[in-house]
């Protein structure tokens, strides 16, 4: 269901209603074009209206993020802006994962606001000297976009904070959402200025730009687009409270690859797609994929790493060595615990201090011998919550120092000012333990940096005054709610809210034997050093290339309005079945076989009334009354309901329970499948299904004469799917020696006899027509689910038999735009009924007695 958000904001943004002063356009980067794959004539011109000129192709990656990896400073004497790369930026470091021949272009904002009169010159400088394309957001838009929607609404929500009352999170503000949409549009416009959509790969970073993919996909249907979320993704119970939840989900699904730090974050995203958009996912050969209108959206799970070379350069710095000596002298004889966190409410700094207080209280021997150095990075956002967290931190630290400190000893030292990287490196190298106690954090690389710094270098060993063969240790106490926790199996994991447990973990870290510390450190260092930022970037880009390799093998077209826009991507031979096309073939043929599924085909799956409407009955009757037609309803439903519903259709054939029962007309007897000897296996299946039904609220058992079906469409989506997988495995084990097939379908698990399928029904009817001398010259088959794929396949193999005098015209058609063995598709049951009405109108059969008179008259003339 669409939310009350302005679902046509994409249209608004493009129509000018949300227009802002345009960003000066720098000299465009040269584009290239190569011939790649199949571009159908039926495709929209969206892919073709690029002004790219053919030239030698060069590998290019476009990295899009909120902030460019640059430092900006204005020269006070000349008044000119000076720029330099931010060597500590993850966006700059990920280049190490690409080949040296790869050209990397950055699109994003500057940390400093640039005057409008200077923007043109700055943009040209950044493009020429740094390969950076700046997005100059108007001041008001930037404030509402970043400090408003991103930091006050998305950031708290993604960290599990609901705006239950005004004091805890801001309520949803539509003007901030509109600013978010406008900012994403501006970023997308800058990408469009430099992209060659046929060759370039675009990699978008973090929650600031989650609907940017929709703008790009609308402009370039085959854009090669990846996204990585650096924050947590909340559970569906939290995320579903966001009024614009669907728009953001659809924005992410317009990517080819979506990356997350942990499986938990990916699982939450997939659950949201299932519960809110009705999408299912599956794992194929280790890759998780979502089918989204014919496109497969892949999910990547890989935590980011650190830049080993950058850390080692700080370790070898003379400034770091000098600082190490200073720290050693200052804390001589004491055990140093280190914390490095941003100042915000999710980092758990105050909880960490309470754990230190508990540690000192429970272990008097540690009083005077343990020091926590807490480095506080500047807050990234503003607001009352930050001030409250800061105030609480200082008050707690002051209380601990008063209770357990002395004139020459403070158990808690707060460093609440920006400090250079080399100084942090020195603290990492000296600390015996590092604690990261966040209550919720996307990744947090502090533990990784600590492990690398504790491993050291020859220069670092000299500064520390230790031998090269000295055992290395790095004790970590980490919250189980941070992204790096799953990858640090040797760390002591804690629940940050459990003060006693954190205090015990710190005591264990300080008192653990040296051999155990050494083994834990070696395990961590092997992982951190091999899974660095280059490995992360290289792995993500390889998966993105794999996800995009079939882009030019399919036909694409866009559907949907506003932020609900998406691209349908299907096989070049897969097309919508036009009524005029099939009616033309229908009129010129004389022996027709028509096979129709029931649920989801002639009656919508969403319909509460499952019986056919009078219009459907009338249409099918008209088709049946045409003597040239042989019409069958082929359904998984029982024969009693089907025969009752279609009682007015005397000449209609019905195959019930997937063909276990079949009759050729309303007056003929039901034939039972000859392949089934007995149904004793039902006594085994029913108790098992009953067990799962009792354990799964909302599930039911459907008892058929030949089969048993477990339905879970009304159960919790995740739990129902989990139970269905378990039931499938359970039944396959207990029925391994029985002549049955256990199949999982859409919200069902079905057990039915072997040798019974819709495909066999189609084959039987077609061969009977051949035997009777009425081999069909027209075959139409329409269905919507997996069981109907058997019919499509059977028809194609049967009509290719040499027993047919000539191949008939075949119209195999699936309901819904999705991969299928059928050549055609119709959108829904409404389209199917319209098509059948068109065929019924084309039939216009004469009354039977008039038809017989005409035949006699023609014979007399002969």
C-alpha positions in Angstrom: 0.0 0.0 0.0 1.3 3.4 -0.9 2.1 5.7 1.9 0.6 9.2 2.3 3.9 10.6 1.1 3.9 12.5 -2.2 4.5 9.5 -4.4 4.9 11.8 -7.3 7.8 13.8 -5.8 10.0 12.5 -8.6 7.7 14.2 -11.0 7.5 17.3 -8.8 11.3 17.5 -8.8 11.4 17.2 -12.5 8.5 19.6 -13.1 10.2 22.6 -11.5 8.0 22.9 -8.4 11.0 22.0 -6.3 13.5 23.9 -8.4 16.4 25.7 -6.8 19.2 27.8 -8.2 21.0 25.5 -10.6 24.5 24.3 -10.0 27.0 25.7 -12.4 28.0 23.1 -14.9 31.7 22.5 -15.1 33.4 21.3 -18.3 31.9 17.8 -18.8 34.2 14.9 -18.5 34.7 13.1 -21.8 32.2 10.2 -22.3 32.7 7.0 -24.2 30.4 4.6 -25.9 30.8 1.0 -26.8 28.5 -1.4 -28.5 27.3 -3.9 -25.9 24.7 -6.6 -26.1 21.1 -6.2 -27.4 19.2 -3.0 -27.5 15.6 -3.7 -28.6 13.8 -1.4 -30.9 10.9 -1.5 -28.4 13.0 0.0 -25.7 12.5 3.6 -24.5 14.8 6.2 -26.0 16.0 6.9 -22.4 19.1 4.8 -23.1 19.7 6.3 -26.5 19.6 10.0 -25.9 23.1 10.3 -24.5 25.4 12.5 -26.4 28.3 10.1 -25.9 30.7 9.8 -28.7 32.5 6.7 -29.6 36.1 6.4 -28.4 38.5 4.1 -26.8 36.8 2.7 -23.7 38.4 3.3 -20.3 37.3 1.7 -17.0 35.6 4.4 -15.0 34.0 4.3 -11.6 31.7 7.1 -10.3 31.7 7.3 -6.5 28.7 9.2 -5.1 28.6 10.3 -1.5 27.3 13.1 0.7 30.8 14.5 1.2 33.7 14.7 -1.2 37.1 13.3 0.0 38.6 16.8 0.1 39.8 19.3 2.6 38.9 22.9 1.7 40.6 26.1 3.1 40.4 29.7 2.0 43.7 31.6 1.8 43.2 34.7 3.9 45.7 36.7 1.8 44.7 35.9 -1.7 41.0 35.0 -1.0 41.4 31.9 -3.1 40.2 28.4 -2.1 42.8 25.8 -1.6 41.9 22.1 -1.8 43.7 18.8 -0.9 42.7 15.2 -0.7 41.5 13.8 2.6 43.8 10.9 2.9 41.8 9.4 5.8 38.6 9.4 3.7 37.2 5.9 3.0 36.1 7.1 -0.4 39.7 7.9 -1.3 41.1 4.7 0.2 38.8 2.4 -1.7 40.6 3.3 -4.9 43.2 0.7 -3.8 40.7 -2.0 -4.7 40.6 -0.9 -8.4 43.2 -1.4 -11.1 45.7 1.4 -11.7 44.1 2.1 -15.0 40.7 2.8 -13.5 39.6 6.4 -13.6 37.6 7.3 -10.4 35.3 10.3 -10.4 33.8 11.6 -7.2 30.4 13.3 -6.9 29.4 15.0 -3.6 29.3 18.1 -1.5 32.1 20.0 0.1 32.4 20.4 3.9 32.5 24.1 3.5 29.8 26.3 1.9 31.0 28.1 -1.2 29.6 31.5 -2.3 27.5 31.3 -5.4 29.8 33.7 -7.3 32.7 31.3 -6.7 31.0 28.1 -7.4 31.8 28.0 -11.2 35.5 28.5 -10.7 35.7 26.0 -7.8 33.8 23.4 -9.8 36.2 23.8 -12.7 39.2 23.5 -10.4 37.9 20.4 -8.6 37.1 18.7 -11.9 40.5 19.4 -13.5 42.7 18.8 -10.5 40.9 16.3 -8.4 38.3 14.5 -10.7 35.6 15.7 -8.3 32.2 17.0 -9.3 30.8 19.2 -6.5 27.1 19.4 -5.7 26.4 22.9 -4.3 23.2 22.5 -2.4 21.4 25.8 -1.6 21.9 26.6 2.1 18.3 26.0 3.2 18.0 22.7 1.3 21.3 21.5 2.8 20.2 22.3 6.3 16.8 20.6 5.9 18.3 17.7 4.0 21.3 16.9 6.2 20.7 18.3 9.7 16.9 17.8 9.3 15.8 14.6 7.5 19.1 12.7 7.6 20.3 13.4 11.2 17.0 14.0 13.0 14.8 11.5 11.3 16.7 8.8 9.4 19.7 8.5 11.7 17.7 8.0 14.9 15.3 5.6 13.2 18.0 3.5 11.6 19.5 3.3 15.1 16.2 2.0 16.5 15.0 5.2 18.1 11.3 5.9 17.5 9.8 9.5 17.9 7.4 8.4 20.5 7.5 11.8 22.2 9.0 15.1 21.1 11.9 14.7 23.5 13.1 11.5 21.8 13.4 12.1 18.1 11.7 14.5 15.8 8.3 13.7 14.3 8.1 13.3 10.5 8.2 16.6 8.7 7.2 16.6 5.1 9.2 19.7 4.2 12.3 17.9 5.4 11.4 15.0 3.2 10.9 17.3 0.2 14.4 18.7 0.8 15.8 15.2 0.9 14.2 14.4 -2.5 15.5 17.7 -3.9 19.0 17.1 -2.7 19.0 13.5 -4.1 17.8 14.9 -7.4 20.7 17.5 -7.5 23.2 14.7 -6.8 21.7 12.6 -9.6 21.8 15.5 -12.0 25.6 15.9 -11.4 26.1 12.2 -12.0 24.2 12.5 -15.3 26.5 15.3 -16.4 29.5 13.0 -16.3 28.3 9.4 -16.8 28.6 7.2 -19.8 25.7 4.9 -19.0 26.9 2.1 -21.2 30.3 1.6 -19.5 30.6 3.4 -16.2 29.8 1.9 -12.9 28.1 4.1 -10.3 28.6 3.3 -6.6 26.4 5.3 -4.2 27.2 5.5 -0.5 25.1 5.6 2.6 21.6 6.7 3.8 21.9 10.3 2.6 21.2 9.2 -1.0 18.8 6.3 -0.8 16.4 7.6 -3.5 19.1 8.8 -5.9 19.0 5.4 -7.7 15.4 6.1 -8.7 16.4 9.3 -10.5 19.3 7.6 -12.3 17.3 4.5 -13.2 14.5 6.7 -14.7 17.1 8.4 -16.9 19.2 5.4 -17.8 17.3 2.1 -17.7 20.6 0.0 -17.9 22.7 2.1 -15.6 25.2 -0.1 -13.6 24.4 0.9 -10.1 25.5 -0.2 -6.7 24.7 1.0 -3.2 26.4 0.5 0.1 24.7 1.3 3.5 27.2 2.3 6.1 24.7 2.5 8.9 22.5 -0.2 10.5 19.2 -1.1 8.8 16.5 -1.5 11.4 14.1 -4.4 11.8 10.8 -4.2 9.9 8.9 -3.3 13.2 11.0 -0.1 13.4 11.3 0.7 9.7 7.7 0.3 8.9 6.9 3.4 11.1 8.5 5.7 8.5 5.8 7.4 6.4 8.0 7.3 3.2 9.1 3.7 3.8 8.0 2.4 0.3 9.7 5.2 -1.6 13.0 4.5 0.1 12.8 0.7 -0.4 11.9 1.2 -4.1 14.8 3.6 -4.4 17.3 1.0 -3.1 15.7 -1.7 -5.3 16.5 0.4 -8.4 20.1 -0.6 -7.8 21.7 -3.8 -9.1 23.6 -4.5 -5.9 23.0 -3.4 -2.3 25.7 -3.9 0.3 25.4 -4.2 4.1 28.0 -4.7 6.8 26.3 -7.6 8.5 23.8 -10.3 7.7 21.4 -8.8 10.4 21.2 -5.6 8.4 20.6 -7.4 5.2 18.0 -9.7 6.8 16.1 -6.7 8.1 16.1 -5.1 4.7 14.9 -8.3 3.0 12.2 -8.7 5.7 11.0 -5.1 4.9 10.8 -5.9 1.2 8.8 -9.0 2.0 6.4 -7.5 4.4 5.8 -4.1 2.7 6.3 -4.9 -1.0 5.5 -8.6 -1.1 8.8 -9.5 -2.6 10.5 -12.9 -2.0 14.2 -13.6 -2.1 16.3 -16.7 -2.7 19.9 -17.7 -2.4 21.6 -19.1 -5.6 25.1 -20.4 -5.4 25.9 -18.2 -2.4 24.4 -15.0 -3.8 21.2 -13.6 -2.3 18.9 -12.1 -4.9 15.5 -10.4 -5.1 13.4 -10.7 -8.2 12.1 -7.1 -8.9 10.0 -6.9 -12.1 12.4 -9.2 -14.0 15.5 -7.6 -12.6 17.5 -9.5 -10.0 18.7 -7.2 -7.2 21.6 -8.8 -5.5 22.5 -8.4 -1.8 26.1 -8.1 -0.7 27.2 -8.8 2.9 30.8 -7.7 3.7 32.1 -5.4 6.4 34.4 -2.6 5.3 38.1 -2.7 6.4 40.9 -0.3 7.3 43.7 1.1 5.1 46.8 -0.8 6.2 49.2 1.5 4.5 47.7 4.6 6.0 47.9 3.2 9.5 51.4 1.9 9.1 52.5 5.4 8.0 51.2 6.8 11.2 52.9 4.0 13.2 56.3 4.9 11.6 55.8 8.7 12.2 58.3 10.4 14.5 55.4 12.4 16.0 53.7 9.2 17.0 56.9 7.8 18.6 57.3 11.0 20.6 53.7 10.8 21.8 54.1 7.2 22.8 57.0 8.1 25.1 55.0 10.9 26.6 52.0 8.5 27.2 54.3 5.8 28.7 55.8 8.3 31.1 52.4 9.8 32.1 50.8 6.5 32.8 53.8 4.6 34.0 52.8 1.5 36.1 49.2 1.8 35.1 47.0 -0.3 32.8 45.5 1.8 30.0 42.0 1.2 28.7 41.1 3.2 25.6 37.8 4.4 24.2 37.4 6.3 20.9 33.9 7.5 20.1 31.8 10.2 18.5 29.8 12.3 20.9 26.3 11.0 20.3 23.6 9.2 22.2 24.2 5.8 20.4 27.9 5.4 21.3 27.2 4.4 24.9 30.0 6.6 26.4 28.1 7.1 29.7 27.3 3.4 30.0 31.1 2.7 29.5 31.9 5.1 32.4 29.4 3.4 34.6 31.1 0.0 33.8 34.4 1.6 34.8 32.9 2.8 38.0 31.6 -0.8 38.7 35.0 -2.3 37.9 36.7 -0.1 40.4 34.1 -0.7 43.0 34.2 -4.5 42.7 38.0 -4.7 42.4 39.7 -2.4 44.9 43.1 -3.7 43.8 42.6 -1.9 40.5 42.0 1.4 42.1 45.0 3.6 41.3 46.2 1.1 38.7 43.6 1.4 35.9 43.0 4.5 33.7 40.3 4.9 31.0 41.3 7.4 28.3 38.2 8.3 26.5 38.8 10.2 23.2 35.6 12.0 22.1 35.4 12.9 18.5 33.3 16.0 17.5 29.6 15.3 17.1 28.4 15.0 13.5 25.0 16.5 14.3 23.4 19.2 16.4 20.6 19.0 18.8 19.4 18.7 22.3 20.3 15.0 22.4 24.0 15.7 21.8 24.1 18.3 24.5 22.4 15.9 27.0 24.8 13.1 26.1 27.8 15.4 26.6 26.5 16.8 29.9 25.9 13.3 31.3 29.4 12.1 30.2 31.1 14.9 32.0 29.0 14.6 35.2 29.6 10.8 35.4 33.4 11.2 34.8 33.6 13.9 37.5 31.8 11.7 40.0 34.1 8.7 39.3 37.2 10.8 39.6 36.0 12.3 42.9 35.2 8.9 44.3 38.3 6.9 43.2 40.9 9.5 42.2 43.5 11.4 44.0 45.7 14.4 43.5 48.0 12.6 41.1 45.5 10.0 39.7 42.3 10.2 37.7 40.7 6.9 36.7 38.8 8.7 33.8 40.4 11.1 31.4 38.3 12.8 28.8 39.9 14.2 25.7 37.1 16.2 24.2 38.9 18.2 21.5 40.0 17.3 18.0 43.3 15.5 18.0 45.5 14.4 15.1 45.5 10.9 13.8 49.1 10.2 14.9 48.1 11.0 18.5 45.2 8.6 18.4 47.6 6.0 16.9 49.9 6.5 19.9 47.1 5.8 22.3 46.1 2.7 20.3 49.6 1.3 20.4 50.0 1.8 24.2 46.5 0.7 25.5 46.3 -2.8 26.9 42.5 -2.9 26.2 40.1 -1.1 23.9 36.4 -0.9 24.6 33.7 -0.1 22.1 30.4 0.0 23.9 28.0 1.5 21.4 24.3 0.6 21.9 23.9 0.7 18.1 26.5 1.4 15.4 26.7 0.6 11.7 30.3 -0.7 11.5 32.9 1.1 13.8 36.5 0.6 12.7 38.1 1.5 16.0 38.7 -2.2 17.0 40.3 -2.9 13.6 42.6 0.1 14.0 43.5 -0.9 17.5 44.5 -4.4 16.4 46.7 -3.1 13.6 48.4 -0.6 15.9 49.0 -3.2 18.6 50.7 -5.4 15.9 53.1 -2.5 15.3 56.1 -2.0 13.0 59.9 -2.0 13.6 59.8 1.7 14.2 56.9 1.3 16.6 58.8 -1.4 18.5 61.7 0.9 18.9 59.5 3.7 20.3 57.8 1.3 22.7 61.2 -0.2 23.7 60.3 -3.8 22.9 62.0 -6.6 20.9 60.8 -7.7 17.5 59.9 -11.1 18.8 57.8 -9.8 21.7 54.3 -11.4 21.8 51.6 -9.1 20.5 48.3 -8.7 22.3 45.2 -6.6 21.7 42.3 -7.2 24.1 38.9 -6.1 22.8 35.6 -5.6 24.6 33.0 -4.8 22.0 29.3 -4.3 22.0 27.2 -7.1 20.3 25.2 -4.3 18.6 28.0 -3.0 16.3 28.7 -4.1 12.8 32.3 -5.2 13.4 31.3 -7.6 16.2 30.5 -10.7 14.1 34.0 -10.5 12.4 35.9 -10.3 15.7 35.4 -13.8 17.1 38.2 -13.4 19.6 36.7 -10.3 21.2 34.8 -10.3 24.5 31.3 -9.4 23.4 29.0 -7.6 25.8 25.5 -6.1 26.1 26.4 -2.5 26.8 23.2 -2.1 28.8 24.4 -4.8 31.3 26.8 -2.7 33.4 27.9 -5.7 35.5 28.7 -7.8 32.5 30.8 -5.0 30.9 32.7 -4.5 34.1 33.4 -8.2 34.3 34.5 -8.2 30.7 37.0 -5.4 31.3 38.4 -7.3 34.3 38.7 -10.5 32.2 40.5 -8.5 29.5 43.0 -7.1 32.0 43.7 -10.3 33.8 43.7 -12.9 31.0 46.8 -15.0 30.6 49.4 -13.9 28.0 49.1 -17.0 25.8 45.3 -16.5 25.5 45.7 -12.8 24.6 48.3 -13.7 22.0 46.1 -16.2 20.3 43.1 -13.8 20.2 45.3 -11.0 18.7 46.8 -13.3 16.0 43.3 -14.4 15.0 42.1 -10.8 14.7 45.2 -9.5 12.9 44.9 -12.2 10.2 41.4 -11.2 9.5 41.9 -7.4 9.6 45.0 -7.4 7.5 43.5 -9.6 4.8 40.1 -7.9 4.8 41.2 -4.3 4.3 39.4 -1.5 2.5 41.0 -2.6 -0.8 39.6 -6.1 -0.4 36.2 -4.7 0.4 36.1 -2.3 -2.6 37.4 -5.0 -5.0 34.9 -7.6 -3.8 32.0 -5.2 -4.0 32.9 -4.1 -7.5 33.4 -7.7 -8.7 29.9 -8.5 -7.5 28.5 -5.4 -9.1 30.0 -6.4 -12.5 28.5 -9.8 -12.1 25.1 -8.3 -11.2 25.1 -6.2 -14.4 26.4 -8.7 -16.9 23.0 -9.5 -18.4 21.9 -5.9 -18.8 22.0 -5.9 -22.5 20.4 -9.4 -22.9 17.0 -8.1 -21.9 14.4 -5.6 -23.0 13.7 -2.8 -20.6 10.9 -0.3 -20.1 9.9 1.9 -17.2 6.6 1.9 -15.3 5.3 3.7 -12.3 4.9 7.3 -11.3 7.1 9.5 -9.2 9.3 7.7 -6.6 7.4 4.5 -7.4 9.2 4.3 -10.8 10.9 1.0 -11.6 12.2 -0.7 -14.7 10.8 -4.0 -16.1 13.5 -6.1 -17.6 12.6 -9.2 -19.5 13.8 -11.5 -22.2 13.8 -10.0 -25.8 11.3 -12.7 -26.9 9.0 -12.1 -24.0 6.2 -9.7 -24.9 2.7 -8.6 -23.9 0.0 -10.6 -25.6 -1.9 -8.1 -27.7 -5.7 -8.8 -28.2 -5.7 -7.9 -31.8 -2.7 -10.2 -32.5 -4.2 -13.3 -31.0 -7.7 -12.5 -32.4 -6.2 -12.4 -35.9 -4.7 -15.9 -35.4 -7.9 -17.1 -33.7 -10.1 -16.1 -36.7 -7.9 -17.8 -39.3 -7.7 -21.2 -37.4 -10.4 -23.9 -37.2 -9.2 -26.4 -34.5 -8.4 -24.7 -31.3 -7.2 -25.9 -27.9 -7.6 -23.5 -24.9 -6.1 -24.2 -21.5 -6.9 -21.8 -18.6 -5.6 -21.9 -15.0 -8.2 -20.6 -12.5 -6.8 -18.8 -9.4 -4.7 -15.8 -10.3 -5.7 -16.2 -14.0 -9.5 -15.8 -14.5 -10.0 -14.8 -10.9 -7.6 -12.5 -9.1 -5.6 -13.9 -6.2 -6.5 -10.9 -4.1 -10.2 -11.4 -4.6 -12.2 -12.4 -1.5 -14.9 -14.0 -3.7 -13.2 -17.1 -5.3 -16.2 -18.1 -7.4 -16.2 -16.8 -11.1 -18.3 -13.7 -11.9 -21.3 -13.9 -14.3 -19.2 -12.2 -16.9 -16.5 -14.9 -16.7 -19.1 -17.6 -16.9 -20.7 -15.9 -20.0 -17.3 -15.5 -21.7 -16.2 -19.0 -21.2 -19.6 -20.3 -22.3 -19.2 -18.4 -25.5 -15.8 -19.9 -26.1 -17.1 -23.4 -25.4 -20.1 -23.1 -27.7 -17.9 -22.4 -30.6 -17.6 -25.9 -32.2 -14.0 -25.1 -33.3 -12.9 -24.8 -29.7 -11.8 -27.3 -27.0 -11.7 -25.4 -23.7 -10.3 -26.7 -20.4 -10.0 -25.2 -16.9 -6.9 -26.8 -15.4 -6.7 -26.0 -11.7 -5.3 -27.2 -8.4 -8.8 -26.8 -6.9 -11.0 -29.8 -6.0 -13.6 -31.1 -8.5 -16.6 -30.3 -6.3 -16.1 -26.6 -6.3 -15.1 -26.4 -9.9 -18.0 -28.5 -11.2 -20.4 -26.4 -9.1 -19.1 -23.0 -10.2 -18.9 -24.0 -13.9 -22.2 -25.9 -14.0 -23.7 -23.5 -16.6 -20.8 -24.4 -19.0 -21.9 -27.7 -20.4 -19.1 -28.1 -23.0 -16.3 -27.0 -20.7 -13.6 -29.5 -19.8 -12.3 -29.5 -16.3 -9.0 -30.9 -14.9 -9.2 -30.7 -11.1 -6.4 -31.2 -8.5 -3.7 -30.6 -11.2 -5.2 -33.3 -13.4 -5.8 -36.1 -10.9 -9.5 -35.8 -11.9 -10.5 -34.9 -15.5 -13.7 -34.7 -17.5 -14.2 -33.4 -21.1 -17.7 -31.8 -20.5 -20.4 -31.3 -17.9 -22.2 -34.4 -19.0 -19.2 -36.8 -19.1 -17.9 -38.9 -16.2 -14.8 -37.9 -14.1 -11.7 -39.9 -15.1 -9.2 -40.6 -12.3 -5.4 -40.7 -13.0 -4.4 -44.3 -13.6 -0.9 -43.8 -12.1 -2.0 -43.7 -8.5 -2.5 -47.0 -6.7 -3.5 -45.8 -3.2 -3.5 -42.7 -1.0 -2.3 -44.3 2.2 0.5 -41.7 2.5 -2.1 -39.1 3.5 -2.1 -40.8 6.9 1.5 -39.9 7.3 1.3 -36.4 5.9 -1.8 -35.1 7.8 -0.4 -35.4 11.4 2.8 -33.7 10.3 1.0 -30.8 8.7 -1.3 -30.5 11.7 1.8 -30.2 13.9 3.0 -27.2 11.9 -0.5 -25.7 11.7 -0.8 -25.7 15.5 2.7 -24.1 15.7 2.1 -21.4 13.0 -0.7 -18.9 13.7 -2.6 -18.1 10.5 -1.8 -21.4 8.6 -4.4 -23.9 7.4 -4.6 -27.3 5.8 -6.6 -27.9 2.6 -7.6 -31.5 2.2 -8.1 -32.6 -1.4 -9.1 -36.0 -2.6 -5.7 -36.6 -4.0 -3.5 -34.2 -2.2 -2.9 -32.2 1.0 -1.9 -28.5 1.0 -0.5 -26.5 3.8 -1.3 -22.7 3.3 0.6 -19.9 5.1 -0.5 -16.8 3.3 -2.1 -15.4 6.4 0.8 -16.2 8.7 3.7 -13.9 9.6 5.6 -13.7 6.3 9.0 -14.5 7.8 7.9 -17.2 10.2 5.5 -18.7 7.6 8.3 -18.9 5.1 10.7 -20.4 7.7 8.1 -23.0 8.7 7.4 -23.9 5.1 11.0 -24.7 4.5 11.2 -26.8 7.6 7.9 -28.6 6.7 9.2 -29.3 3.2 12.3 -30.9 4.6 10.4 -32.8 7.2 7.9 -34.2 4.6 10.6 -35.1 2.1 12.3 -37.2 4.9 9.2 -39.1 6.1 7.9 -39.6 2.5 11.2 -40.7 0.9 9.8 -44.2 0.1 6.3 -43.0 -0.9 5.1 -42.4 -4.5 4.5 -38.7 -3.9 5.9 -35.3 -4.8 6.4 -32.6 -2.2 6.4 -29.1 -3.7 6.6 -25.6 -2.4 4.6 -23.0 -4.2 3.5 -19.4 -3.5 2.5 -19.5 0.2 1.9 -23.3 0.1 3.5 -26.7 0.6 1.7 -29.4 -1.3 2.0 -33.2 -1.3 0.5 -34.9 -4.3 0.9 -38.2 -6.2 3.8 -38.7 -8.6 2.9 -38.6 -12.2 0.1 -35.9 -11.7 0.7 -32.5 -13.2 -1.0 -29.9 -15.4 1.6 -30.7 -18.1 0.2 -34.2 -18.4 -3.3 -32.8 -18.7 -2.3 -30.6 -21.7 -0.4 -33.5 -23.3 -3.4 -35.9 -22.9 -5.9 -33.5 -24.4 -3.7 -32.6 -27.4 -2.9 -36.2 -28.2 -6.6 -37.1 -28.0 -7.4 -34.4 -30.5 -4.8 -35.8 -32.8 -6.2 -39.3 -32.5 -9.7 -38.0 -33.3 -8.4 -36.4 -36.5 -8.8 -32.8 -35.2 -5.1 -31.9 -34.6 -5.1 -28.3 -33.3 -3.8 -25.5 -35.4 -4.2 -23.0 -32.5 -3.1 -23.6 -28.9 -3.5 -21.1 -26.1 -2.5 -21.7 -22.5 -2.7 -19.1 -19.7 -1.5 -19.5 -16.1 0.2 -17.6 -13.3 2.2 -19.9 -11.1 4.9 -22.6 -11.1 2.5 -25.5 -11.8 1.4 -23.7 -15.0 5.1 -23.7 -16.2 4.6 -27.5 -16.6 1.8 -26.8 -19.1 3.8 -24.4 -21.1 6.7 -26.9 -21.3 4.4 -29.8 -22.1 2.6 -28.0 -24.9 5.9 -26.9 -26.6 7.2 -30.5 -26.5 3.8 -32.1 -27.6 3.2 -29.9 -30.6 6.7 -30.5 -31.9 5.7 -34.2 -32.2 5.9 -35.7 -35.7 2.3 -37.0 -35.3 1.0 -33.5 -35.9 0.5 -32.7 -39.6 1.6 -29.1 -39.1 2.8 -27.1 -36.1 0.0 -25.0 -34.6 0.2 -21.4 -33.6 1.0 -21.4 -29.9 0.2 -18.7 -27.4 1.7 -19.7 -24.0 1.0 -16.8 -21.7 1.9 -16.1 -18.0 0.1 -13.7 -15.8 2.4 -11.0 -14.5 5.7 -9.7 -15.9 8.2 -12.3 -14.6 10.6 -14.9 -16.0 8.7 -17.7 -17.6 8.8 -20.5 -20.1 5.9 -18.7 -21.8 6.5 -16.4 -24.7 3.8 -13.9 -23.7 2.5 -12.2 -20.6 -0.6 -10.4 -19.4 -0.5 -8.0 -16.4 -3.3 -9.5 -14.3 -6.6 -11.4 -14.2 -8.4 -8.4 -15.6 -6.3 -8.4 -18.7 -7.0 -12.2 -19.1 -10.7 -11.7 -18.9 -10.5 -8.9 -21.5 -8.5 -11.1 -23.8 -11.1 -14.0 -23.4 -13.9 -11.5 -24.1 -12.1 -10.5 -27.3 -11.9 -14.1 -28.4 -15.5 -14.7 -27.5 -16.6 -11.8 -29.6 -14.6 -13.1 -32.5 -16.3 -16.5 -32.2 -19.9 -15.4 -32.6 -21.1 -19.0 -33.1 -24.3 -19.6 -34.9 -27.0 -21.6 -33.1 -26.5 -25.3 -33.6 -29.5 -26.0 -35.8 -28.6 -23.2 -38.2 -25.0 -24.5 -38.4 -26.3 -28.0 -39.3 -28.7 -26.6 -42.0 -25.8 -24.7 -43.5 -23.6 -27.8 -43.6 -26.4 -29.8 -45.4 -26.9 -27.0 -47.9 -23.2 -26.9 -48.7 -23.2 -30.7 -49.2 -26.1 -30.6 -51.6 -24.3 -28.0 -53.7 -21.3 -30.3 -53.9 
